[in-house]
Amino acid sequence: MSLRSFLEEMKKGREVVRVRDQVSPRFEVSSIMKAFNGGPVLFFENVGGYNTRVVANICGTRRRICSALRVSPENLYKKLISAWRSPISPKIVKEGPVKEVVEKASLSRIPVLTHFEKDAGPYITSAIVSARSPDGKIENVSIHRLMILDDTHVAVRLVPRHLFKLWETAKEEKKDLEVAIAIGLHPAVLLAASSPAPFGVSEFGIANALLGNKMRLIKCETVGAYAPAEAEIILEGVMSTTEETMEGPLVDIIGTYDIQRCQPIIELVGMMHREDYLYQALLPSGAEHKLLMGLPRETMIWEAVTGVVPIVKAVNLSSGGGGWLHAIISIEKQTDGDGKNALLAAFGAHPSLKHAVVVDADIDVFDLEEVEW
């Protein structure tokens, strides 16, 4: 299962808009992405200065994500929980479409976007970063923004989660951390990489479970990391445990600029890609960003509230709350205390939550006027 197979399905469903006019990767592509936020898949066929096409807004709607996972909206949370609980290790193969071209890394040949006026520079925003612990026993796959420094170096934004733990372990052993950066992926892989898997559980296994055991991995040529064989691009890198640089600012999920921080530098030591690779873009603070980050948290809220209220119909981390800070939950109330119990469970499941509303099952949580009424 690949980005391309998913795009073919979306074309048949008339979910793809082609942009044939020449556009610049600096501000112009992102401005069009913002204009079509929450809308169709965008296919940029003429990016100024590059022979590469850009696709965007892949995971821009719930309906598309459900289509990618072949699940109804009513069963989406259950499918995600099932994959979290029962991951399936993918098959490792020696060859794959992404190995059509193997060469030296060169970021200047990739149309990496500059999204907003005050951004520190071009950023890769749709890539997954995979790495294994120095002993090879623990693998982590997660999404991280990557600021372009030069043709072979990026700064990676690390949050104190699993990749950070692997990096700290490597640092204690006075080693650098080898990583694979994969771009151009099926929505299931991106959603798996956004999942709250426990440390020690590879998100590749979650992706494979979501894809019905149809995912394949390949080992990188020059580093000890693995990546999806169906990816469009794989950048092989070494994350330094001694060299850091200032990273940011960049627009974050709630639409404000994140602060600058000292972050590790990744040196790119190799690259493999399809002959006519597609570059997948993701707009910071756009609908796709909010859905990929928010859906796993909605699932956690749904599961927690289901533990205290018999029937939970829907959860929405609303757009007005940045897809992260505000929740609307519809339940079938059984007793007078159900609403309060649902709220307490929601705040326990998602500590970043600042505001929550519980409504009856006949209210559409995605219709904000109906919720307020």
N, C-alpha and C positions, 0 to 999 in steps of 0.2 A: 504494500500500500504506500502510495507516494503523494506528494503535492500534485503531481501531474494527473494522476488518476482522479484525484478529487476535483481538480479544475475541469476535467472532461465532464464529470457529473454536473458541475455547476453550469457549464456551457449548455448542456442539454436542458437544464432547468431555467435557462435564460437569466442566470444570476451574475453574468459577467458583462462588464462594460469595458470596451476597448478605447483607449486614448491613443489616437494615431498622430496627433500633432506633436512636434518636438517639445519636450519639457526638460527643465534643468533639475538635477538632483539637489540643487541648493535652493531650498524653500518652495520651489514651484510644485514638485511632486507632492510634498506634504500639504500644501495649501489645497490641492485637489482632493487629497485624502480626507482632509478636514471637511471640505464641502460635501463629500459623500459619506460622512461619518455615520456608521450604523446602516449603511446601504449595501449596494452590490459589491462584488469582487471587482477590483480595478486592475486592468492589464495595460501597462504603459509600454507601447511598442517602439517608441522613438525617444530614448533618453540622451540628451545632448552630450557628446563627447564619448559615448560608449556604444558598443554593439550588443549590449546585454539588455534584455527586457526585464521590467520590474513588475511584480505582482504585489497587491496590497489588499488589506481588508478581508483576508481569508477567513478569520474567525470573528467577523464583525457582527454577526447576529446569532441569537440562540438557535434559531431554526437551522442555520448552516452547521452549527456545532452538532446539533442532534442528527442532522443528515449525515455528517461525517462519521458519527459513532453508530449510525443505524439504530437509533433509539427514539422513542416518542418523548416529548417534553415531560410527560407525567412520570416516566421511568428513568430520566436522566440521572438524578441523584443516586438511585439504586444501582445503576450501571457503574457510576464512578466509585461508589463504595465497594462494590464487588471486585473491581479491578485493584483497588487499594488493598483489599484484604487477601486477594488471591492472584498476585502477579505471576506471570509466566516468563521464564527466561527465554529471550529470543535466540534463534539459530545464528551461529557465527559462520560467515561465509568468507571465501578468499577474494571473490570478485563481486562487483556490483556496478550499477550505472554511474555512480559517483566517481569511479576510478577510470573513466574514459580518458581523462587527462590528469597526469601526475607531474607536478612541476614545483618550482620555487614559489614561495608565497609573494604576492604583490597586491597590496590593497588598492593601489592606484588604478588597477584594472577593473575594480568592482565599483558599481555606482552607489556607494554608501551615501545615505541622505543626510543633509543638514536640515533639521526640522523647523526650528524657531529662531528668531532674531538673536536672542541672548544665549543660545546654546554655545558650549565651549568649542564646538566643531562638529564634523560628521560623526555619527554614531550608528553602530550596528545595534538594532533593537529587537530583532526577531530570532536571534541565534540561541541554541542551547549549548551549554558548556558541560562536557562530560569528563570525569576524572576518576582515577582509582587511587586508593591509599597506597603508600609506598610498598606495602606487603601484598598488594593486589587483592585483598579480601573484601574491601568495601568500595562500592561504586556509587557515585552521585551524578545526577543529571538535573540541571536547573537552568533557568533563563537569567541572563545577566546582560546589562547594557555594557557596550564596549566602545570606548572613545578612541578614535583613530589618532595616533601620535605621529606615525610616519608610515612608510611603505611596508614595514614588517613588525611594527609594535602597536599594541593597544593597551589602554588602561581599563581594568575590569572593576566594576562596582561590586564589592563583596558585602553582603549583609551577614550578620553573625548566625548563619545556619550551617548546612551540611558542607558545602564547598569550602567555607571558611574553616571548618574543623579539619578537613583534609589538608588545607593549606597550612594550618597551624602545626599539624602532625609532621608534615614535610619540613617545616621550619625547625622544629625540635630536632629532627634528624639531620639538619643542615643540608637538605636537598631541595631542589626546585620541584614544582609539581607539574607533571606533564598533562596536557589537556587537549581535547578535540573540540573544535567549535564548528557546529553544523548549522547550515542555513538552507532554507527551502524544504519544508517538512510538512507532512500530513498533519491536520489539526489535532489528531489524537496524540501525537508525540509532543506537541506544544502544551496541550492540556495536562498530559502526564508529568511533564517537566515542571508544571506549576502546582503539582499536587503536594499535600502535606505528608509525604511518606516518612516513616521513621528512619532515623539514621541507620544505615546498613542495608536498607531496601533500595534496590536500583529502580529508578523511575522508568528505565527501559522495559522492565518486566511489567510495569503498569501499562505502558503504551502497548506492549504486545498483547496483554489481556484485552484492552479496549479494541484492538484490531483483530481479534479472533485468532491469535497465534500466527499472524502472517508477517510479522516484522523480522527483518534480517539486519545483523550488525556486521561491520568489517573492522578489522584492526588497522590502525593507522600505520603509515609507512615508516615514520621516523620517531614516533612517541608511543608510549605504552598506554594508549587510550583507545576506546572503541566509539563508533559512530554509526548512524543509520546508513545502510548500503544504498537506500533509495534517495538520499539527500541530494540537493543540487550542488552544494559546495561544502567541503570540509577543510577547515584551516587547522593545521597541527601546530601546537604551541607549547611553550615552557613558561609557566607562571613563576616569576621570581619570588623568592622568599626574603630577598634583601633589597631589591630596588623598587621604589615606589615613586609616584608622581601625583600632582594635584589633578583630580578628576572632577568634572562638572564645571558649571551648572548644566542641568538638563531638566526639561519639564517632566514632572513626576505624575503619578496616576491621577491625582486630584486637580491637575492643571496648573500647579504652581512650580516655580523653579526650586529644585533640590539644591542643597548647599554643596560647596566644594569640600572634598576630603582627600587625604593622601591615600592612594589605592595602589595595589600591585600592578606591575607591568608584565604583560605577556609578550614574549618574543615569538614570532611566527617562524617556524623552521621548515614548513612544507605546506603544500596545498594540493588538493585533488578536487576535480569537479567534472560535471557533465560537459560534453563538447559545446552545447548551446545552453548553458545553465541559465536558470531564472534566479533573479535576486528577489528575495522575499522581504518586504518592508512592513513595519508596524509603527503606527503613529502613537507617540507617547501621549497619554491621557485620552486617547480615542476609545471608541466603543470596544475595539478588539483588545486593547490593553486592559480595560476594566473587566471584560468577560473572562479573559484568561486568568487574571488574578482573583476575580470575585467568585467565579463559579465553584472552585474548590471550597471557599469559605461559606458560600451559600449551602453547599452540601453538608458541611460540618454543622451549620446552624440547624438545617433540616433534621439531621440525625439526632442532635441534642434535644431539640424540641419534641421530636417523635418519642423520645424517652420519657417525657412527662405529660404529653397530650396525645391521646390515641390517634387522631387523624390530623396531619399537617398537609394542607393542600399545596401551598407554594411559598417560595421565599424569593425576595427581590432585594439585592443590594443595589439601591437605586442610583441612577445616573447623577442625580443632584447631590448625592453623597460621595461622588467620585467613584462609584462602584465599589466602595470600601467602607464608608463610615456610617451609612444609614441603611437600616433593614426594615422591610415590610414583610410580615408573616401572616398568612391566612390559615386559620384552624377551624375545625368543627368543635365548637365549645360544648363540653359535657357538664362542667360544674363552674361555679362562679370564680374559682381560683385559677382556672386554666390560663387566662390571659396573663396574669402575673407570673405564673410558673413558666410560661413560654418565654416571657421577657428575660427572666433570670437565666434560663437555659441558653438563650441566644447570646447574652453578654458573656456567659461563661465559655461558650464555644468560639467566640471571635472577640478577643480582648481589645482590638482596635475599634470596635463598634462604639459610636457616640450617641446614637439616636435610633430607637426602634419603635415600630407601631405594629400592634397585633389587631387583625380584623377578622370578621367572620368569613366563612368559606365562600359565600356568594359575592365577595368583593374581589375584583381583579387587581392583584398586587402591582401589575404593570401599568394600570390606569391611575395616575397620581391624582387626578381630579376626583375620581371615584373614591379613592382612599381618603382624601381630605373630607369629602362629603360624609 
